[in-house]
Amino acid sequence: MKITDSAKVFIENIMKDNEGKILRISQTSSGCCGPNVNLALDDAKIEDHIQTINDIQVVIEPEADPVLNNIILDLDEGNLVIVNEGSSCC
């Protein structure tokens, strides 16, 4: 998983307003275009394995880890977007 520099700034600004929260990434299901990835700001739990991606603290839920190799968090027209480079959707 990658977080672009523009997405990093966006996420950091949101995290400032939600002090003490971390970015949690999970997979809710999988569809014809690949996994459905869920992003949330959440409190860290004792059992969490916190990773740092482009200076952002992230918890990746175990079920989401295998599908995140091709995922990029980016900014598009001021909105945070999830880009799946491995998607085969038309």
C-alpha positions as a Markdown table, in Angstrom:
| # | Residue | x | y | z |
|---|---|---|---|---|
| 1 | Met | 0.0 | 0.0 | 0.0 |
| 2 | Lys | 1.1 | 3.5 | -0.8 |
| 3 | Ile | 0.0 | 6.9 | 0.4 |
| 4 | Thr | 0.8 | 9.8 | -1.9 |
| 5 | Asp | 2.3 | 13.0 | -0.6 |
| 6 | Ser | -1.0 | 14.9 | -1.4 |
| 7 | Ala | -3.1 | 12.2 | 0.4 |
| 8 | Lys | -0.6 | 12.4 | 3.3 |
| 9 | Val | -1.3 | 16.1 | 3.8 |
| 10 | Phe | -5.0 | 15.5 | 3.6 |
| 11 | Ile | -5.0 | 12.7 | 6.1 |
| 12 | Glu | -2.7 | 14.7 | 8.5 |
| 13 | Asn | -5.1 | 17.6 | 8.5 |
| 14 | Ile | -8.0 | 15.2 | 9.4 |
| 15 | Met | -5.9 | 13.5 | 12.1 |
| 16 | Lys | -5.1 | 16.9 | 13.7 |
| 17 | Asp | -8.8 | 17.5 | 14.1 |
| 18 | Asn | -9.1 | 14.0 | 15.6 |
| 19 | Glu | -6.1 | 13.9 | 17.9 |
| 20 | Gly | -5.0 | 10.5 | 19.1 |
| 21 | Lys | -6.8 | 8.6 | 16.3 |
| 22 | Ile | -5.0 | 6.4 | 13.8 |
| 23 | Leu | -6.0 | 5.3 | 10.3 |
| 24 | Arg | -7.6 | 1.9 | 10.3 |
| 25 | Ile | -7.9 | -0.1 | 7.0 |
| 26 | Ser | -10.1 | -3.1 | 6.6 |
| 27 | Gln | -11.7 | -5.1 | 3.9 |
| 28 | Thr | -15.5 | -5.3 | 4.0 |
| 29 | Ser | -16.0 | -7.6 | 1.1 |
| 30 | Ser | -14.8 | -8.3 | -2.4 |
| 31 | Gly | -16.6 | -7.6 | -5.6 |
| 32 | Cys | -16.1 | -8.0 | -9.3 |
| 33 | Cys | -13.6 | -5.1 | -9.4 |
| 34 | Gly | -11.6 | -6.3 | -6.4 |
| 35 | Pro | -11.7 | -5.7 | -2.7 |
| 36 | Asn | -13.9 | -3.1 | -1.0 |
| 37 | Val | -11.5 | -1.3 | 1.3 |
| 38 | Asn | -12.8 | 0.6 | 4.3 |
| 39 | Leu | -10.9 | 3.6 | 5.9 |
| 40 | Ala | -11.7 | 4.9 | 9.3 |
| 41 | Leu | -10.1 | 7.0 | 12.0 |
| 42 | Asp | -10.1 | 4.9 | 15.2 |
| 43 | Asp | -8.4 | 4.5 | 18.6 |
| 44 | Ala | -5.5 | 2.2 | 18.6 |
| 45 | Lys | -6.1 | -1.1 | 20.4 |
| 46 | Ile | -3.5 | -3.0 | 22.4 |
| 47 | Glu | -3.5 | -5.9 | 19.9 |
| 48 | Asp | -3.0 | -3.6 | 16.9 |
| 49 | His | 0.1 | -3.8 | 14.8 |
| 50 | Ile | 0.7 | -0.2 | 13.8 |
| 51 | Gln | 2.6 | 0.5 | 10.6 |
| 52 | Thr | 4.0 | 3.8 | 9.3 |
| 53 | Ile | 3.3 | 4.5 | 5.7 |
| 54 | Asn | 4.6 | 7.9 | 4.4 |
| 55 | Asp | 4.7 | 9.1 | 8.0 |
| 56 | Ile | 1.1 | 8.2 | 8.7 |
| 57 | Gln | 0.3 | 5.7 | 11.4 |
| 58 | Val | -1.9 | 2.9 | 10.0 |
| 59 | Val | -3.4 | -0.3 | 11.3 |
| 60 | Ile | -4.2 | -2.8 | 8.6 |
| 61 | Glu | -6.7 | -5.4 | 9.7 |
| 62 | Pro | -5.4 | -8.9 | 8.9 |
| 63 | Glu | -8.1 | -9.7 | 6.3 |
| 64 | Ala | -7.2 | -6.6 | 4.3 |
| 65 | Asp | -3.4 | -7.1 | 4.3 |
| 66 | Pro | -3.2 | -9.5 | 1.3 |
| 67 | Val | -5.2 | -7.2 | -1.0 |
| 68 | Leu | -3.4 | -4.0 | -0.3 |
| 69 | Asn | -0.3 | -4.6 | -2.5 |
| 70 | Asn | -1.8 | -2.6 | -5.4 |
| 71 | Ile | -3.7 | 0.0 | -3.4 |
| 72 | Ile | -2.8 | 3.7 | -3.4 |
| 73 | Leu | -4.4 | 6.4 | -1.3 |
| 74 | Asp | -4.4 | 9.6 | -3.4 |
| 75 | Leu | -6.1 | 12.9 | -3.6 |
| 76 | Asp | -8.4 | 13.7 | -6.6 |
| 77 | Glu | -10.0 | 17.1 | -6.8 |
| 78 | Gly | -9.7 | 17.6 | -3.0 |
| 79 | Asn | -11.2 | 14.1 | -2.2 |
| 80 | Leu | -9.3 | 11.2 | -0.8 |
| 81 | Val | -9.6 | 8.3 | -3.2 |
| 82 | Ile | -8.5 | 4.6 | -3.2 |
| 83 | Val | -6.8 | 3.6 | -6.4 |
| 84 | Asn | -6.5 | -0.1 | -7.1 |
| 85 | Glu | -3.7 | -0.6 | -9.7 |
| 86 | Gly | -4.5 | -4.3 | -9.8 |
| 87 | Ser | -8.2 | -3.9 | -10.7 |
| 88 | Ser | -9.4 | -5.4 | -14.0 |
| 89 | Cys | -12.6 | -3.5 | -14.1 |
| 90 | Cys | -13.7 | -1.8 | -17.3 |
